[in-house]
Amino acid sequence: MTLLFRWVKGFPKNDLPKKYSCVYCGTPFDAYPPDDKHDFATRNEKDYEDHIKVDYKCKANDCGKINTIYWGYCHAGAIAIGRFIK
C-alpha cells in the first residue's frame, strides 16, 4: 500500500459553520469564518498570532452575553492531502 500526497496551496473556503455554545448559558450558535484565510477557530486569543477577533451575541432571550471567537490561519502556506492506494 502506498500513501500519495497532493499539495494544496492554502485552504479551500469553508462555508460550513463551526458549532459553538455560549460560555454563559450553553445555547448553541454557528460561527462562520470571517474570510477565506482565517478558517481556524479558537476561544484563546494566544493560539494564533495573526487572528481576527469576532464577537457573537448570544441569542437566548435571558442571556444576550457576548462570546468571542478568534479566527486564525495556518502559516505553512500549503498542506498535504494524502490517501492510501493499492
C-alpha positions, 0 to 999 in steps of 0.5 A, a space after each residue: 500500500 502506498 500513501 500519495 500526497 497532493 499539495 494544496 496551496 492554502 485552504 479551500 473556503 469553508 462555508 460550513 459553520 463551526 458549532 459553538 455554545 455560549 460560555 454563559 448559558 450553553 445555547 448553541 450558535 454557528 460561527 462562520 469564518 470571517 474570510 477565506 484565510 482565517 478558517 481556524 477557530 479558537 476561544 484563546 486569543 494566544 493560539 494564533 498570532 495573526 487572528 481576527 477577533 469576532 464577537 457573537 451575541 448570544 441569542 437566548 432571550 435571558 442571556 444576550 452575553 457576548 462570546 468571542 471567537 478568534 479566527 486564525 490561519 495556518 502559516 505553512 502556506 500549503 498542506 498535504 492531502 494524502 490517501 492510501 492506494 493499492 
